[in-house]
């Protein structure tokens, strides 16, 4: 993430109010905000996530097959969506 600012730089700033994207907050509250950096998944969490997504993909495959004729041509399959979610989570939360 290239748009993050240093928490210390914000605290050292002469600005007394900082925007969190939705509202303005006093700068002294910055030290109490959680980190914007994602926390990597542990090995156990990765295994649980992959097992859950594997089960979800099986269900999605059944639904895709049942709804083959009722889906619009431009709609993504549910299996493809599951695989995209897995890819994105791996990209952000795998160490």
C-alpha atoms as an extended CHARMM CRD file, in Angstrom:
* protein
*
        95  EXT
         1         1  UNK       CA              0.0000000000        0.0000000000        0.0000000000  PROA      1               0.0000000000
         2         2  UNK       CA              1.7150000000        3.1300000000       -1.1820000000  PROA      2               0.0000000000
         3         3  UNK       CA             -0.7160000000        5.7150000000        0.1740000000  PROA      3               0.0000000000
         4         4  UNK       CA             -0.1320000000        5.0300000000        3.8730000000  PROA      4               0.0000000000
         5         5  UNK       CA              1.4430000000        7.6970000000        6.0210000000  PROA      5               0.0000000000
         6         6  UNK       CA              3.6800000000        7.1950000000        8.9980000000  PROA      6               0.0000000000
         7         7  UNK       CA              1.7700000000        7.2920000000       12.2670000000  PROA      7               0.0000000000
         8         8  UNK       CA              4.6910000000        9.1980000000       13.8410000000  PROA      8               0.0000000000
         9         9  UNK       CA              4.7810000000       11.7000000000       10.9600000000  PROA      9               0.0000000000
        10        10  UNK       CA              1.0840000000       12.3760000000       11.4700000000  PROA      10              0.0000000000
        11        11  UNK       CA              1.5910000000       12.8470000000       15.2040000000  PROA      11              0.0000000000
        12        12  UNK       CA              4.4750000000       15.2580000000       14.5590000000  PROA      12              0.0000000000
        13        13  UNK       CA              2.3820000000       17.2350000000       12.0750000000  PROA      13              0.0000000000
        14        14  UNK       CA              1.2690000000       20.7360000000       13.0760000000  PROA      14              0.0000000000
        15        15  UNK       CA             -2.2340000000       19.7890000000       11.8730000000  PROA      15              0.0000000000
        16        16  UNK       CA             -4.5860000000       19.1560000000       14.7770000000  PROA      16              0.0000000000
        17        17  UNK       CA             -7.2960000000       17.3950000000       12.7360000000  PROA      17              0.0000000000
        18        18  UNK       CA             -6.7570000000       14.4820000000       10.3410000000  PROA      18              0.0000000000
        19        19  UNK       CA             -9.2400000000       13.0320000000        7.8500000000  PROA      19              0.0000000000
        20        20  UNK       CA             -9.8740000000        9.3030000000        8.0880000000  PROA      20              0.0000000000
        21        21  UNK       CA            -11.5970000000        9.3950000000        4.6880000000  PROA      21              0.0000000000
        22        22  UNK       CA            -15.0700000000        9.8090000000        6.1430000000  PROA      22              0.0000000000
        23        23  UNK       CA            -14.7010000000       12.3350000000        8.9060000000  PROA      23              0.0000000000
        24        24  UNK       CA            -12.1740000000       14.5590000000       10.6200000000  PROA      24              0.0000000000
        25        25  UNK       CA            -10.6170000000       13.3360000000       13.8560000000  PROA      25              0.0000000000
        26        26  UNK       CA             -8.2190000000       14.9970000000       16.2820000000  PROA      26              0.0000000000
        27        27  UNK       CA             -4.6180000000       14.0760000000       15.4310000000  PROA      27              0.0000000000
        28        28  UNK       CA             -3.9580000000       12.8490000000       18.9800000000  PROA      28              0.0000000000
        29        29  UNK       CA             -6.4170000000        9.9630000000       18.3300000000  PROA      29              0.0000000000
        30        30  UNK       CA             -4.0730000000        8.5910000000       15.6440000000  PROA      30              0.0000000000
        31        31  UNK       CA             -1.9920000000        6.7410000000       18.2090000000  PROA      31              0.0000000000
        32        32  UNK       CA             -5.1190000000        4.7720000000       19.2050000000  PROA      32              0.0000000000
        33        33  UNK       CA             -6.0760000000        3.7610000000       15.6650000000  PROA      33              0.0000000000
        34        34  UNK       CA             -5.3290000000        0.1910000000       14.5610000000  PROA      34              0.0000000000
        35        35  UNK       CA             -2.6370000000       -0.3370000000       11.9640000000  PROA      35              0.0000000000
        36        36  UNK       CA             -3.7210000000       -0.1650000000        8.3270000000  PROA      36              0.0000000000
        37        37  UNK       CA             -1.1990000000       -2.8720000000        7.4880000000  PROA      37              0.0000000000
        38        38  UNK       CA             -2.8850000000       -6.2660000000        7.0710000000  PROA      38              0.0000000000
        39        39  UNK       CA             -1.8370000000       -8.9260000000        9.5520000000  PROA      39              0.0000000000
        40        40  UNK       CA             -0.5610000000      -12.0580000000        7.7680000000  PROA      40              0.0000000000
        41        41  UNK       CA             -2.4260000000      -15.3130000000        8.3610000000  PROA      41              0.0000000000
        42        42  UNK       CA             -0.7190000000      -18.0110000000       10.4070000000  PROA      42              0.0000000000
        43        43  UNK       CA             -0.1160000000      -21.4280000000        8.8270000000  PROA      43              0.0000000000
        44        44  UNK       CA             -3.1260000000      -22.8270000000       10.6760000000  PROA      44              0.0000000000
        45        45  UNK       CA             -5.3350000000      -19.9250000000        9.5380000000  PROA      45              0.0000000000
        46        46  UNK       CA             -4.1620000000      -20.4570000000        5.9550000000  PROA      46              0.0000000000
        47        47  UNK       CA             -5.0970000000      -24.1580000000        6.0930000000  PROA      47              0.0000000000
        48        48  UNK       CA             -8.5300000000      -23.3510000000        7.5530000000  PROA      48              0.0000000000
        49        49  UNK       CA             -9.1440000000      -20.6650000000        4.9320000000  PROA      49              0.0000000000
        50        50  UNK       CA             -8.1280000000      -22.9560000000        2.0480000000  PROA      50              0.0000000000
        51        51  UNK       CA            -10.2620000000      -25.8310000000        3.3890000000  PROA      51              0.0000000000
        52        52  UNK       CA            -13.2710000000      -23.5320000000        3.7740000000  PROA      52              0.0000000000
        53        53  UNK       CA            -12.8080000000      -22.0910000000        0.2890000000  PROA      53              0.0000000000
        54        54  UNK       CA            -12.4240000000      -25.6140000000       -1.1180000000  PROA      54              0.0000000000
        55        55  UNK       CA            -15.7870000000      -26.5930000000        0.3930000000  PROA      55              0.0000000000
        56        56  UNK       CA            -17.3400000000      -23.3500000000       -0.8390000000  PROA      56              0.0000000000
        57        57  UNK       CA            -15.9990000000      -23.9550000000       -4.3440000000  PROA      57              0.0000000000
        58        58  UNK       CA            -17.6660000000      -27.4020000000       -4.4180000000  PROA      58              0.0000000000
        59        59  UNK       CA            -21.0290000000      -25.8510000000       -3.5240000000  PROA      59              0.0000000000
        60        60  UNK       CA            -20.4960000000      -23.0810000000       -6.0630000000  PROA      60              0.0000000000
        61        61  UNK       CA            -19.7010000000      -25.6490000000       -8.7500000000  PROA      61              0.0000000000
        62        62  UNK       CA            -23.0320000000      -27.3910000000       -8.0890000000  PROA      62              0.0000000000
        63        63  UNK       CA            -24.9120000000      -24.0830000000       -8.2540000000  PROA      63              0.0000000000
        64        64  UNK       CA            -23.0570000000      -23.1170000000      -11.4530000000  PROA      64              0.0000000000
        65        65  UNK       CA            -24.1090000000      -26.4110000000      -13.0430000000  PROA      65              0.0000000000
        66        66  UNK       CA            -27.7350000000      -26.0670000000      -11.8780000000  PROA      66              0.0000000000
        67        67  UNK       CA            -27.9610000000      -22.4690000000      -13.1130000000  PROA      67              0.0000000000
        68        68  UNK       CA            -26.0340000000      -22.9460000000      -16.3440000000  PROA      68              0.0000000000
        69        69  UNK       CA            -29.0460000000      -21.9370000000      -18.4740000000  PROA      69              0.0000000000
        70        70  UNK       CA            -30.3760000000      -19.1880000000      -16.1960000000  PROA      70              0.0000000000
        71        71  UNK       CA            -27.1680000000      -17.1490000000      -15.9430000000  PROA      71              0.0000000000
        72        72  UNK       CA            -26.5340000000      -14.2080000000      -18.2200000000  PROA      72              0.0000000000
        73        73  UNK       CA            -23.4760000000      -14.6050000000      -20.4940000000  PROA      73              0.0000000000
        74        74  UNK       CA            -21.7360000000      -11.6360000000      -18.8770000000  PROA      74              0.0000000000
        75        75  UNK       CA            -22.0800000000      -12.9990000000      -15.3230000000  PROA      75              0.0000000000
        76        76  UNK       CA            -19.0420000000      -14.6060000000      -13.7260000000  PROA      76              0.0000000000
        77        77  UNK       CA            -19.3200000000      -18.1680000000      -12.5050000000  PROA      77              0.0000000000
        78        78  UNK       CA            -19.3660000000      -18.6910000000       -8.7590000000  PROA      78              0.0000000000
        79        79  UNK       CA            -16.3330000000      -20.9960000000       -9.0120000000  PROA      79              0.0000000000
        80        80  UNK       CA            -14.3660000000      -18.2430000000      -10.7580000000  PROA      80              0.0000000000
        81        81  UNK       CA            -15.4050000000      -15.8150000000       -8.0090000000  PROA      81              0.0000000000
        82        82  UNK       CA            -14.2300000000      -18.2530000000       -5.3000000000  PROA      82              0.0000000000
        83        83  UNK       CA            -10.8720000000      -18.6130000000       -7.0310000000  PROA      83              0.0000000000
        84        84  UNK       CA            -10.5070000000      -14.8360000000       -7.3270000000  PROA      84              0.0000000000
        85        85  UNK       CA            -11.2470000000      -14.3950000000       -3.6160000000  PROA      85              0.0000000000
        86        86  UNK       CA             -8.6330000000      -17.0230000000       -2.7580000000  PROA      86              0.0000000000
        87        87  UNK       CA             -6.0740000000      -15.3760000000       -5.0590000000  PROA      87              0.0000000000
        88        88  UNK       CA             -6.6700000000      -11.9350000000       -3.5470000000  PROA      88              0.0000000000
        89        89  UNK       CA             -6.5230000000      -13.1350000000        0.0620000000  PROA      89              0.0000000000
        90        90  UNK       CA             -3.2860000000      -14.9990000000       -0.6680000000  PROA      90              0.0000000000
        91        91  UNK       CA             -1.8410000000      -11.8620000000       -2.2410000000  PROA      91              0.0000000000
        92        92  UNK       CA             -2.6140000000       -9.7370000000        0.7990000000  PROA      92              0.0000000000
        93        93  UNK       CA             -2.4490000000      -12.0350000000        3.8100000000  PROA      93              0.0000000000
        94        94  UNK       CA              0.0650000000      -14.7660000000        2.9700000000  PROA      94              0.0000000000
        95        95  UNK       CA              3.5710000000      -14.1920000000        4.3040000000  PROA      95              0.0000000000
